[in-house]
Each structure stands twice: as C-alpha cells, then as structure tokens.
Amino acid sequence: MKYIMLIYQGTALERQAELSPDEQKQVYADYQAINQTPGVTPAPPMGLAENATTVRVEGGRTLTTDGPFVGMKEAVGGLFILEADDLDAAIEVAARVPAARYGGAVEIRPSEVYW
C-alpha cells in the first residue's frame, strides 16, 4: 500500500534551532535515514510556509494571497511517499520523523483515487 506522509512542522523548527550543533546534525541525519529507508520515495525539500502563495478561483477570477492556506503551525512542511505493508508499518516510519518529536506531527494518508 502506498501512503502519503505529510510532515507538519508545528513548533519543531523553533525547537530544533535551540538544539546543540551535534543534536541538529542528528536531526538532519534522521531525515536522511528516513529518505534512505526501503519503500520511501522522498520529495524535494519544501520552502518555508511564509514564502508560499495560495491560489483560489472565485467567480472565474484567479485570486492569490501570500502565505499558506492554513495557519503557519498547520502548514505542510514536507512530504514523502511510503510503500508499506500496512498502517502499522507506516506509523513506525512516521514516528522516526524528527518533526513529530519536536512539536510537529506526521499525517498519514493512504494513496487512493477518489475522483
């Protein structure tokens, strides 16, 4: 089964900035290890939410606003695709994401066609 793993930074970036240089290196190593996990297809790094542009179409007009659609703490900060046997296996990988232990979260969604 393919799962889309959405990483929400929450307060993780601020908390990680307070870590020692060695602890910060470990966070980067943890992300690298996840990217190298069998079954993981990493996505390119996402820019910061405050640099986002949100697009809506209302009444046939394209409207743009600066920033993410949701509040900064709820904004997606990264994602990857995971091929796993089941949800329990996906949860094990999600629990390794540093953001999940530093104030963020990982949302797991099965990849499925619904249109």
MOPAC internal coordinates of N, CA, C and O (Angstrom, degrees):
PM7 1SCF
backbone

  N    0.0000 0     0.00 0     0.00 0    0    0    0
  C    1.4620 1     0.00 0     0.00 0    1    0    0
  C    1.5203 1   108.19 1     0.00 0    2    1    0
  O    1.2310 1   120.96 1   -40.60 1    3    2    1
  N    1.3181 1   115.77 1   139.40 1    3    2    1
  C    1.4654 1   120.14 1   175.17 1    5    3    2
  C    1.5192 1   109.53 1   -94.82 1    6    5    3
  O    1.2310 1   121.63 1   -44.56 1    7    6    5
  N    1.3137 1   114.49 1   135.44 1    7    6    5
  C    1.4575 1   121.79 1   177.21 1    9    7    6
  C    1.5228 1   109.02 1  -122.73 1   10    9    7
  O    1.2310 1   121.01 1   -41.13 1   11   10    9
  N    1.3182 1   115.67 1   138.87 1   11   10    9
  C    1.4600 1   122.11 1   172.77 1   13   11   10
  C    1.5262 1   105.71 1   -94.20 1   14   13   11
  O    1.2310 1   120.57 1   -55.45 1   15   14   13
  N    1.3098 1   116.51 1   124.55 1   15   14   13
  C    1.4574 1   122.06 1  -177.52 1   17   15   14
  C    1.5272 1   107.64 1  -108.36 1   18   17   15
  O    1.2310 1   120.41 1   -71.09 1   19   18   17
  N    1.3243 1   116.82 1   108.91 1   19   18   17
  C    1.4636 1   122.44 1  -178.68 1   21   19   18
  C    1.5266 1   108.66 1   -98.54 1   22   21   19
  O    1.2310 1   120.89 1   -55.57 1   23   22   21
  N    1.3142 1   115.90 1   124.43 1   23   22   21
  C    1.4644 1   121.15 1  -177.68 1   25   23   22
  C    1.5211 1   108.71 1  -100.21 1   26   25   23
  O    1.2310 1   121.10 1   -57.71 1   27   26   25
  N    1.3321 1   115.50 1   122.29 1   27   26   25
  C    1.4584 1   122.32 1   175.72 1   29   27   26
  C    1.5314 1   107.07 1  -105.75 1   30   29   27
  O    1.2310 1   120.30 1   -57.53 1   31   30   29
  N    1.3234 1   117.04 1   122.47 1   31   30   29
  C    1.4546 1   120.04 1  -175.10 1   33   31   30
  C    1.5226 1   112.91 1   -73.54 1   34   33   31
  O    1.2310 1   119.73 1   146.60 1   35   34   33
  N    1.3364 1   118.12 1   -33.40 1   35   34   33
  C    1.4593 1   119.34 1  -176.93 1   37   35   34
  C    1.5174 1   109.68 1    53.03 1   38   37   35
  O    1.2310 1   120.02 1    55.98 1   39   38   37
  N    1.3183 1   117.57 1  -124.02 1   39   38   37
  C    1.4720 1   121.49 1   178.29 1   41   39   38
  C    1.5263 1   111.66 1   -96.51 1   42   41   39
  O    1.2310 1   120.16 1  -171.34 1   43   42   41
  N    1.3285 1   117.30 1     8.66 1   43   42   41
  C    1.4613 1   120.62 1  -174.09 1   45   43   42
  C    1.5250 1   112.69 1   -59.82 1   46   45   43
  O    1.2310 1   119.51 1   137.41 1   47   46   45
  N    1.3203 1   118.54 1   -42.59 1   47   46   45
  C    1.4663 1   119.73 1  -177.95 1   49   47   46
  C    1.5205 1   111.54 1   -61.81 1   50   49   47
  O    1.2310 1   120.71 1   137.61 1   51   50   49
  N    1.3313 1   116.25 1   -42.39 1   51   50   49
  C    1.4659 1   119.34 1   178.90 1   53   51   50
  C    1.5256 1   110.57 1   -66.15 1   54   53   51
  O    1.2310 1   120.53 1   136.48 1   55   54   53
  N    1.3123 1   116.60 1   -43.52 1   55   54   53
  C    1.4695 1   120.17 1  -179.15 1   57   55   54
  C    1.5237 1   111.14 1   -66.90 1   58   57   55
  O    1.2310 1   120.11 1   141.92 1   59   58   57
  N    1.3078 1   117.39 1   -38.08 1   59   58   57
  C    1.4658 1   119.86 1   179.07 1   61   59   58
  C    1.5198 1   111.29 1   -68.88 1   62   61   59
  O    1.2310 1   120.06 1   148.85 1   63   62   61
  N    1.3308 1   117.49 1   -31.15 1   63   62   61
  C    1.4677 1   120.65 1   177.94 1   65   63   62
  C    1.5287 1   111.43 1   -64.71 1   66   65   63
  O    1.2310 1   120.47 1   156.23 1   67   66   65
  N    1.3170 1   116.71 1   -23.77 1   67   66   65
  C    1.4694 1   121.51 1   179.63 1   69   67   66
  C    1.5207 1   112.80 1   -85.12 1   70   69   67
  O    1.2310 1   119.71 1   172.74 1   71   70   69
  N    1.3221 1   118.16 1    -7.26 1   71   70   69
  C    1.4585 1   122.01 1  -178.96 1   73   71   70
  C    1.5318 1   110.24 1   -73.64 1   74   73   71
  O    1.2310 1   121.28 1   -21.40 1   75   74   73
  N    1.3085 1   115.16 1   158.60 1   75   74   73
  C    1.4622 1   120.05 1   174.95 1   77   75   74
  C    1.5269 1   108.74 1   -66.66 1   78   77   75
  O    1.2310 1   119.88 1   -19.26 1   79   78   77
  N    1.3312 1   117.84 1   160.74 1   79   78   77
  C    1.4652 1   119.38 1   178.06 1   81   79   78
  C    1.5341 1   113.26 1   -56.10 1   82   81   79
  O    1.2310 1   120.01 1   141.80 1   83   82   81
  N    1.3229 1   117.59 1   -38.20 1   83   82   81
  C    1.4678 1   119.80 1   178.30 1   85   83   82
  C    1.5221 1   111.60 1   -66.74 1   86   85   83
  O    1.2310 1   120.28 1   140.57 1   87   86   85
  N    1.3334 1   117.06 1   -39.43 1   87   86   85
  C    1.4607 1   120.46 1   177.92 1   89   87   86
  C    1.5283 1   110.83 1   -66.93 1   90   89   87
  O    1.2310 1   120.15 1   142.58 1   91   90   89
  N    1.3332 1   117.31 1   -37.42 1   91   90   89
  C    1.4654 1   120.62 1   177.08 1   93   91   90
  C    1.5230 1   110.50 1   -64.97 1   94   93   91
  O    1.2310 1   120.21 1   140.10 1   95   94   93
  N    1.3255 1   117.21 1   -39.90 1   95   94   93
  C    1.4638 1   120.36 1   176.64 1   97   95   94
  C    1.5262 1   110.45 1   -61.41 1   98   97   95
  O    1.2310 1   120.57 1   143.40 1   99   98   97
  N    1.3271 1   116.51 1   -36.60 1   99   98   97
  C    1.4604 1   120.17 1   178.81 1  101   99   98
  C    1.5262 1   111.11 1   -66.30 1  102  101   99
  O    1.2310 1   120.19 1   141.64 1  103  102  101
  N    1.3300 1   117.24 1   -38.36 1  103  102  101
  C    1.4664 1   120.38 1   176.97 1  105  103  102
  C    1.5281 1   109.93 1   -59.93 1  106  105  103
  O    1.2310 1   120.31 1   133.54 1  107  106  105
  N    1.3429 1   117.00 1   -46.46 1  107  106  105
  C    1.4696 1   120.19 1   178.67 1  109  107  106
  C    1.5264 1   110.70 1   -63.00 1  110  109  107
  O    1.2310 1   120.47 1   140.49 1  111  110  109
  N    1.3211 1   116.71 1   -39.51 1  111  110  109
  C    1.4657 1   120.65 1   178.27 1  113  111  110
  C    1.5319 1   110.73 1   -64.54 1  114  113  111
  O    1.2310 1   120.63 1   142.46 1  115  114  113
  N    1.3350 1   116.41 1   -37.54 1  115  114  113
  C    1.4637 1   119.88 1   178.19 1  117  115  114
  C    1.5250 1   111.25 1   -63.75 1  118  117  115
  O    1.2310 1   120.18 1   137.34 1  119  118  117
  N    1.3384 1   117.25 1   -42.66 1  119  118  117
  C    1.4678 1   120.12 1   177.04 1  121  119  118
  C    1.5317 1   110.36 1   -63.92 1  122  121  119
  O    1.2310 1   120.65 1   137.61 1  123  122  121
  N    1.3268 1   116.36 1   -42.39 1  123  122  121
  C    1.4629 1   119.90 1   179.24 1  125  123  122
  C    1.5243 1   110.84 1   -61.58 1  126  125  123
  O    1.2310 1   120.36 1   139.40 1  127  126  125
  N    1.3325 1   116.91 1   -40.60 1  127  126  125
  C    1.4602 1   120.64 1   178.82 1  129  127  126
  C    1.5243 1   111.35 1   -63.14 1  130  129  127
  O    1.2310 1   120.45 1   140.75 1  131  130  129
  N    1.3274 1   116.74 1   -39.25 1  131  130  129
  C    1.4702 1   119.60 1   176.88 1  133  131  130
  C    1.5211 1   109.79 1   -63.65 1  134  133  131
  O    1.2310 1   120.11 1   135.80 1  135  134  133
  N    1.3314 1   117.40 1   -44.20 1  135  134  133
  C    1.4644 1   121.06 1   179.60 1  137  135  134
  C    1.5261 1   112.05 1   -60.28 1  138  137  135
  O    1.2310 1   120.10 1   152.72 1  139  138  137
  N    1.3202 1   117.41 1   -27.28 1  139  138  137
  C    1.4584 1   121.65 1  -178.84 1  141  139  138
  C    1.5277 1   112.54 1   -95.42 1  142  141  139
  O    1.2310 1   119.77 1  -178.12 1  143  142  141
  N    1.3215 1   118.05 1     1.88 1  143  142  141
  C    1.4567 1   122.18 1   179.11 1  145  143  142
  C    1.5241 1   109.85 1   -68.74 1  146  145  143
  O    1.2310 1   119.88 1   -47.49 1  147  146  145
  N    1.3338 1   117.84 1   132.51 1  147  146  145
  C    1.4692 1   119.03 1   176.64 1  149  147  146
  C    1.5307 1   110.63 1   -55.35 1  150  149  147
  O    1.2310 1   120.86 1   -45.25 1  151  150  149
  N    1.3248 1   115.96 1   134.75 1  151  150  149
  C    1.4561 1   121.57 1  -179.16 1  153  151  150
  C    1.5153 1   113.82 1    93.85 1  154  153  151
  O    1.2310 1   120.07 1   170.43 1  155  154  153
  N    1.3330 1   117.47 1    -9.57 1  155  154  153
  C    1.4717 1   120.98 1  -179.59 1  157  155  154
  C    1.5232 1   109.84 1   -94.57 1  158  157  155
  O    1.2310 1   121.06 1   -49.67 1  159  158  157
  N    1.3231 1   115.57 1   130.33 1  159  158  157
  C    1.4525 1   122.17 1   170.62 1  161  159  158
  C    1.5254 1   106.51 1  -113.33 1  162  161  159
  O    1.2310 1   120.35 1   -74.99 1  163  162  161
  N    1.3403 1   116.93 1   105.01 1  163  162  161
  C    1.4615 1   118.32 1  -178.14 1  165  163  162
  C    1.5229 1   111.48 1   -73.66 1  166  165  163
  O    1.2310 1   121.28 1   -28.28 1  167  166  165
  N    1.3140 1   115.16 1   151.72 1  167  166  165
  C    1.4640 1   121.52 1   173.13 1  169  167  166
  C    1.5253 1   107.19 1   -98.79 1  170  169  167
  O    1.2310 1   119.81 1   -21.32 1  171  170  169
  N    1.3213 1   117.97 1   158.68 1  171  170  169
  C    1.4637 1   118.14 1   175.81 1  173  171  170
  C    1.5264 1   109.94 1   -62.25 1  174  173  171
  O    1.2310 1   120.07 1   -26.36 1  175  174  173
  N    1.3236 1   117.47 1   153.64 1  175  174  173
  C    1.4667 1   119.69 1   179.83 1  177  175  174
  C    1.5247 1   111.25 1   -58.42 1  178  177  175
  O    1.2310 1   121.26 1   -39.61 1  179  178  177
  N    1.3224 1   115.19 1   140.39 1  179  178  177
  C    1.4646 1   120.76 1   176.94 1  181  179  178
  C    1.5196 1   108.90 1   -92.04 1  182  181  179
  O    1.2310 1   120.95 1   -33.50 1  183  182  181
  N    1.3136 1   115.78 1   146.50 1  183  182  181
  C    1.4575 1   120.13 1   173.03 1  185  183  182
  C    1.5198 1   110.05 1   -70.88 1  186  185  183
  O    1.2310 1   121.20 1    -6.08 1  187  186  185
  N    1.3135 1   115.30 1   173.92 1  187  186  185
  C    1.4612 1   120.83 1  -179.69 1  189  187  186
  C    1.5256 1   110.87 1   -69.90 1  190  189  187
  O    1.2310 1   121.13 1   -31.87 1  191  190  189
  N    1.3259 1   115.45 1   148.13 1  191  190  189
  C    1.4677 1   121.06 1  -177.46 1  193  191  190
  C    1.5241 1   111.98 1   -58.81 1  194  193  191
  O    1.2310 1   120.34 1   145.14 1  195  194  193
  N    1.3305 1   116.96 1   -34.86 1  195  194  193
  C    1.4710 1   118.10 1  -178.32 1  197  195  194
  C    1.5226 1   112.82 1   -67.07 1  198  197  195
  O    1.2310 1   119.69 1   167.95 1  199  198  197
  N    1.3230 1   118.20 1   -12.05 1  199  198  197
  C    1.4631 1   121.55 1   177.57 1  201  199  198
  C    1.5283 1   112.26 1   -98.75 1  202  201  199
  O    1.2310 1   120.52 1  -172.47 1  203  202  201
  N    1.3256 1   116.60 1     7.53 1  203  202  201
  C    1.4664 1   121.09 1  -178.31 1  205  203  202
  C    1.5297 1   111.39 1   -77.68 1  206  205  203
  O    1.2310 1   121.31 1   -20.79 1  207  206  205
  N    1.3029 1   115.09 1   159.21 1  207  206  205
  C    1.4597 1   123.33 1   169.50 1  209  207  206
  C    1.5195 1   106.64 1  -125.28 1  210  209  207
  O    1.2310 1   120.62 1   -51.29 1  211  210  209
  N    1.3206 1   116.43 1   128.71 1  211  210  209
  C    1.4594 1   121.02 1   179.73 1  213  211  210
  C    1.5256 1   108.66 1  -103.63 1  214  213  211
  O    1.2310 1   120.65 1   -46.21 1  215  214  213
  N    1.3255 1   116.37 1   133.79 1  215  214  213
  C    1.4665 1   122.73 1  -177.39 1  217  215  214
  C    1.5240 1   108.96 1  -114.08 1  218  217  215
  O    1.2310 1   121.10 1   -47.03 1  219  218  217
  N    1.3180 1   115.49 1   132.97 1  219  218  217
  C    1.4679 1   122.61 1   173.76 1  221  219  218
  C    1.5300 1   107.04 1  -132.31 1  222  221  219
  O    1.2310 1   121.10 1   -24.97 1  223  222  221
  N    1.3135 1   115.49 1   155.03 1  223  222  221
  C    1.4541 1   120.29 1   173.37 1  225  223  222
  C    1.5196 1   106.73 1  -122.63 1  226  225  223
  O    1.2310 1   120.86 1   -60.25 1  227  226  225
  N    1.3196 1   115.97 1   119.75 1  227  226  225
  C    1.4638 1   122.21 1   179.53 1  229  227  226
  C    1.5195 1   108.78 1  -129.45 1  230  229  227
  O    1.2310 1   120.76 1   -54.29 1  231  230  229
  N    1.3123 1   116.14 1   125.71 1  231  230  229
  C    1.4633 1   120.28 1   179.41 1  233  231  230
  C    1.5144 1   112.58 1    58.41 1  234  233  231
  O    1.2310 1   120.25 1  -147.33 1  235  234  233
  N    1.3310 1   117.12 1    32.67 1  235  234  233
  C    1.4541 1   120.82 1   179.43 1  237  235  234
  C    1.5206 1   114.03 1    81.35 1  238  237  235
  O    1.2310 1   120.00 1   177.89 1  239  238  237
  N    1.3169 1   117.61 1    -2.11 1  239  238  237
  C    1.4759 1   121.39 1  -179.99 1  241  239  238
  C    1.5257 1   109.77 1  -102.15 1  242  241  239
  O    1.2310 1   120.93 1   -42.50 1  243  242  241
  N    1.3128 1   115.83 1   137.50 1  243  242  241
  C    1.4667 1   121.23 1   176.08 1  245  243  242
  C    1.5156 1   108.16 1   -86.70 1  246  245  243
  O    1.2310 1   121.21 1   -56.66 1  247  246  245
  N    1.3300 1   115.29 1   123.34 1  247  246  245
  C    1.4625 1   121.75 1   179.36 1  249  247  246
  C    1.5216 1   108.68 1  -116.06 1  250  249  247
  O    1.2310 1   120.65 1   -42.99 1  251  250  249
  N    1.3195 1   116.37 1   137.01 1  251  250  249
  C    1.4571 1   120.47 1   177.40 1  253  251  250
  C    1.5224 1   109.58 1  -123.61 1  254  253  251
  O    1.2310 1   121.33 1   -34.10 1  255  254  253
  N    1.3209 1   115.06 1   145.90 1  255  254  253
  C    1.4634 1   121.06 1   174.17 1  257  255  254
  C    1.5174 1   107.88 1  -134.16 1  258  257  255
  O    1.2310 1   121.01 1   -29.86 1  259  258  257
  N    1.3066 1   115.68 1   150.14 1  259  258  257
  C    1.4587 1   120.62 1   176.15 1  261  259  258
  C    1.5144 1   109.20 1   -75.33 1  262  261  259
  O    1.2310 1   121.04 1   -37.21 1  263  262  261
  N    1.3216 1   115.62 1   142.79 1  263  262  261
  C    1.4511 1   120.86 1   175.25 1  265  263  262
  C    1.5103 1   112.65 1    93.55 1  266  265  263
  O    1.2310 1   121.24 1    -5.31 1  267  266  265
  N    1.3280 1   115.23 1   174.69 1  267  266  265
  C    1.4667 1   120.44 1  -177.20 1  269  267  266
  C    1.5206 1   111.66 1   -76.06 1  270  269  267
  O    1.2310 1   121.22 1   -14.33 1  271  270  269
  N    1.3162 1   115.28 1   165.67 1  271  270  269
  C    1.4610 1   122.26 1   178.77 1  273  271  270
  C    1.5176 1   110.95 1   -67.11 1  274  273  271
  O    1.2310 1   120.36 1   145.46 1  275  274  273
  N    1.3193 1   116.91 1   -34.54 1  275  274  273
  C    1.4647 1   122.60 1  -179.32 1  277  275  274
  C    1.5219 1   109.38 1  -109.01 1  278  277  275
  O    1.2310 1   120.55 1    -4.21 1  279  278  277
  N    1.3186 1   116.55 1   175.79 1  279  278  277
  C    1.4572 1   120.28 1   176.10 1  281  279  278
  C    1.5173 1   111.16 1   -60.78 1  282  281  279
  O    1.2310 1   120.50 1   -24.06 1  283  282  281
  N    1.3099 1   116.64 1   155.94 1  283  282  281
  C    1.4646 1   121.49 1  -175.72 1  285  283  282
  C    1.5272 1   112.72 1   -54.29 1  286  285  283
  O    1.2310 1   120.02 1   138.83 1  287  286  285
  N    1.3252 1   117.57 1   -41.17 1  287  286  285
  C    1.4560 1   119.39 1  -177.15 1  289  287  286
  C    1.5179 1   112.13 1   -69.35 1  290  289  287
  O    1.2310 1   119.98 1   157.71 1  291  290  289
  N    1.3269 1   117.63 1   -22.29 1  291  290  289
  C    1.4551 1   121.12 1   179.14 1  293  291  290
  C    1.5201 1   112.67 1   -94.55 1  294  293  291
  O    1.2310 1   119.82 1   172.85 1  295  294  293
  N    1.3249 1   117.95 1    -7.15 1  295  294  293
  C    1.4555 1   121.51 1  -175.70 1  297  295  294
  C    1.5245 1   111.02 1   -69.77 1  298  297  295
  O    1.2310 1   121.01 1   -37.39 1  299  298  297
  N    1.3224 1   115.67 1   142.61 1  299  298  297
  C    1.4588 1   120.77 1   176.20 1  301  299  298
  C    1.5229 1   108.25 1   -67.77 1  302  301  299
  O    1.2310 1   120.82 1   -48.86 1  303  302  301
  N    1.3256 1   116.03 1   131.14 1  303  302  301
  C    1.4555 1   120.99 1  -179.93 1  305  303  302
  C    1.5135 1   112.73 1  -107.14 1  306  305  303
  O    1.2310 1   119.98 1   169.86 1  307  306  305
  N    1.3086 1   117.64 1   -10.14 1  307  306  305
  C    1.4523 1   121.78 1   179.56 1  309  307  306
  C    1.5141 1   109.92 1   179.33 1  310  309  307
  O    1.2310 1   121.06 1    -8.98 1  311  310  309
  N    1.3154 1   115.58 1   171.02 1  311  310  309
  C    1.4533 1   120.09 1   178.36 1  313  311  310
  C    1.5094 1   109.78 1  -159.13 1  314  313  311
  O    1.2310 1   121.30 1   -19.64 1  315  314  313
  N    1.3088 1   115.13 1   160.36 1  315  314  313
  C    1.4507 1   121.81 1   169.87 1  317  315  314
  C    1.5162 1   108.50 1  -153.42 1  318  317  315
  O    1.2310 1   120.93 1   -17.17 1  319  318  317
  N    1.3082 1   115.83 1   162.83 1  319  318  317
  C    1.4516 1   122.47 1   179.27 1  321  319  318
  C    1.5305 1   106.92 1  -105.18 1  322  321  319
  O    1.2310 1   120.56 1   -43.39 1  323  322  321
  N    1.3110 1   116.53 1   136.61 1  323  322  321
  C    1.4556 1   121.14 1   179.84 1  325  323  322
  C    1.5167 1   109.86 1  -126.14 1  326  325  323
  O    1.2310 1   120.70 1   -52.26 1  327  326  325
  N    1.3056 1   116.27 1   127.74 1  327  326  325
  C    1.4574 1   122.46 1   170.86 1  329  327  326
  C    1.5230 1   106.04 1   -95.72 1  330  329  327
  O    1.2310 1   120.33 1   -66.43 1  331  330  329
  N    1.3265 1   116.97 1   113.57 1  331  330  329
  C    1.4606 1   121.55 1  -176.49 1  333  331  330
  C    1.5190 1   110.17 1  -138.68 1  334  333  331
  O    1.2310 1   121.15 1   -20.63 1  335  334  333
  N    1.3108 1   115.41 1   159.37 1  335  334  333
  C    1.4625 1   120.68 1  -178.86 1  337  335  334
  C    1.5203 1   112.79 1   -66.74 1  338  337  335
  O    1.2310 1   120.83 1   143.04 1  339  338  337
  N    1.3457 1   116.03 1   -36.96 1  339  338  337
  C    1.4565 1   119.54 1  -176.29 1  341  339  338
  C    1.5287 1   110.16 1  -161.81 1  342  341  339
  O    1.2310 1   121.05 1    -2.68 1  343  342  341
  N    1.3137 1   115.59 1   177.32 1  343  342  341
  C    1.4635 1   121.30 1  -178.10 1  345  343  342
  C    1.5228 1   111.62 1   -61.53 1  346  345  343
  O    1.2310 1   119.90 1   142.46 1  347  346  345
  N    1.3280 1   117.79 1   -37.54 1  347  346  345
  C    1.4637 1   119.93 1   179.78 1  349  347  346
  C    1.5259 1   111.27 1   -60.06 1  350  349  347
  O    1.2310 1   120.32 1   139.55 1  351  350  349
  N    1.3207 1   116.99 1   -40.45 1  351  350  349
  C    1.4692 1   120.70 1   177.59 1  353  351  350
  C    1.5231 1   110.44 1   -66.18 1  354  353  351
  O    1.2310 1   120.30 1   141.81 1  355  354  353
  N    1.3263 1   117.02 1   -38.19 1  355  354  353
  C    1.4697 1   120.53 1   177.74 1  357  355  354
  C    1.5250 1   110.62 1   -65.71 1  358  357  355
  O    1.2310 1   120.22 1   141.15 1  359  358  357
  N    1.3137 1   117.19 1   -38.85 1  359  358  357
  C    1.4675 1   121.08 1   178.89 1  361  359  358
  C    1.5279 1   110.16 1   -63.55 1  362  361  359
  O    1.2310 1   120.22 1   140.79 1  363  362  361
  N    1.3273 1   117.19 1   -39.21 1  363  362  361
  C    1.4620 1   120.12 1   178.45 1  365  363  362
  C    1.5225 1   111.43 1   -60.03 1  366  365  363
  O    1.2310 1   120.18 1   137.79 1  367  366  365
  N    1.3268 1   117.27 1   -42.21 1  367  366  365
  C    1.4663 1   120.38 1   178.74 1  369  367  366
  C    1.5264 1   109.94 1   -69.48 1  370  369  367
  O    1.2310 1   120.07 1   136.60 1  371  370  369
  N    1.3200 1   117.48 1   -43.40 1  371  370  369
  C    1.4674 1   121.00 1  -179.99 1  373  371  370
  C    1.5230 1   111.42 1   -58.64 1  374  373  371
  O    1.2310 1   120.10 1   144.00 1  375  374  373
  N    1.3052 1   117.42 1   -36.00 1  375  374  373
  C    1.4586 1   121.29 1  -179.31 1  377  375  374
  C    1.5230 1   111.96 1   -67.69 1  378  377  375
  O    1.2310 1   119.86 1   162.82 1  379  378  377
  N    1.3169 1   117.88 1   -17.18 1  379  378  377
  C    1.4717 1   121.65 1   177.67 1  381  379  378
  C    1.5245 1   112.91 1   -84.49 1  382  381  379
  O    1.2310 1   119.61 1   168.89 1  383  382  381
  N    1.3202 1   118.35 1   -11.11 1  383  382  381
  C    1.4711 1   121.95 1  -178.33 1  385  383  382
  C    1.5329 1   108.84 1   -71.00 1  386  385  383
  O    1.2310 1   119.77 1   -58.55 1  387  386  385
  N    1.3431 1   118.05 1   121.45 1  387  386  385
  C    1.4583 1   119.89 1  -177.31 1  389  387  386
  C    1.5241 1   114.42 1   -53.68 1  390  389  387
  O    1.2310 1   119.59 1   141.62 1  391  390  389
  N    1.3212 1   118.39 1   -38.38 1  391  390  389
  C    1.4685 1   120.02 1  -178.93 1  393  391  390
  C    1.5237 1   111.18 1   -56.94 1  394  393  391
  O    1.2310 1   119.97 1   147.19 1  395  394  393
  N    1.3326 1   117.66 1   -32.81 1  395  394  393
  C    1.4580 1   121.33 1  -177.89 1  397  395  394
  C    1.5276 1   111.95 1   -66.09 1  398  397  395
  O    1.2310 1   120.12 1   153.76 1  399  398  397
  N    1.3280 1   117.38 1   -26.24 1  399  398  397
  C    1.4652 1   119.45 1  -179.59 1  401  399  398
  C    1.5214 1   113.37 1  -101.64 1  402  401  399
  O    1.2310 1   120.03 1   177.68 1  403  402  401
  N    1.3253 1   117.56 1    -2.32 1  403  402  401
  C    1.4652 1   121.48 1   179.81 1  405  403  402
  C    1.5239 1   112.68 1  -117.21 1  406  405  403
  O    1.2310 1   119.57 1  -151.29 1  407  406  405
  N    1.3110 1   118.42 1    28.71 1  407  406  405
  C    1.4567 1   121.16 1   174.74 1  409  407  406
  C    1.5130 1   115.87 1   105.03 1  410  409  407
  O    1.2310 1   119.94 1   179.72 1  411  410  409
  N    1.3177 1   117.72 1    -0.28 1  411  410  409
  C    1.4597 1   121.30 1   177.41 1  413  411  410
  C    1.5150 1   110.80 1  -105.26 1  414  413  411
  O    1.2310 1   120.70 1    23.85 1  415  414  413
  N    1.3137 1   116.26 1  -156.15 1  415  414  413
  C    1.4591 1   121.18 1  -179.34 1  417  415  414
  C    1.5185 1   108.81 1  -159.25 1  418  417  415
  O    1.2310 1   121.04 1   -16.56 1  419  418  417
  N    1.3200 1   115.62 1   163.44 1  419  418  417
  C    1.4637 1   121.64 1   173.53 1  421  419  418
  C    1.5234 1   107.20 1  -124.34 1  422  421  419
  O    1.2310 1   121.20 1   -57.11 1  423  422  421
  N    1.3165 1   115.30 1   122.89 1  423  422  421
  C    1.4627 1   121.21 1   176.82 1  425  423  422
  C    1.5233 1   107.84 1   -96.15 1  426  425  423
  O    1.2310 1   120.75 1   -49.65 1  427  426  425
  N    1.3126 1   116.17 1   130.35 1  427  426  425
  C    1.4614 1   122.05 1  -179.86 1  429  427  426
  C    1.5232 1   107.97 1  -107.81 1  430  429  427
  O    1.2310 1   121.35 1   -55.40 1  431  430  429
  N    1.3280 1   115.02 1   124.60 1  431  430  429
  C    1.4761 1   119.59 1   175.94 1  433  431  430
  C    1.5084 1   109.35 1  -126.69 1  434  433  431
  O    1.2310 1   120.04 1   -49.10 1  435  434  433
  N    1.3190 1   117.54 1   130.90 1  435  434  433
  C    1.4655 1   118.12 1   173.58 1  437  435  434
  C    1.5301 1   109.49 1   -65.55 1  438  437  435
  O    1.2310 1   120.93 1   -38.17 1  439  438  437
  N    1.3025 1   115.82 1   141.83 1  439  438  437
  C    1.4523 1   120.07 1   175.33 1  441  439  438
  C    1.5226 1   107.33 1   -78.99 1  442  441  439
  O    1.2310 1   120.71 1   -60.97 1  443  442  441
  N    1.3150 1   116.24 1   119.03 1  443  442  441
  C    1.4550 1   119.87 1  -178.61 1  445  443  442
  C    1.5298 1   109.41 1  -152.86 1  446  445  443
  O    1.2310 1   121.58 1   -30.52 1  447  446  445
  N    1.3018 1   114.58 1   149.48 1  447  446  445
  C    1.4617 1   120.29 1   178.28 1  449  447  446
  C    1.5225 1   107.42 1   -88.48 1  450  449  447
  O    1.2310 1   120.32 1   -53.31 1  451  450  449
  N    1.3140 1   117.00 1   126.69 1  451  450  449
  C    1.4671 1   120.85 1   179.98 1  453  451  450
  C    1.5154 1   111.92 1  -127.80 1  454  453  451
  O    1.2310 1   119.41 1  -168.82 1  455  454  453
  N    1.3033 1   118.73 1    11.18 1  455  454  453
  C    1.4563 1   120.73 1   176.37 1  457  455  454
  C    1.4871 1   111.21 1  -115.39 1  458  457  455
  O    1.2310 1   120.10 1   180.00 1  459  458  457

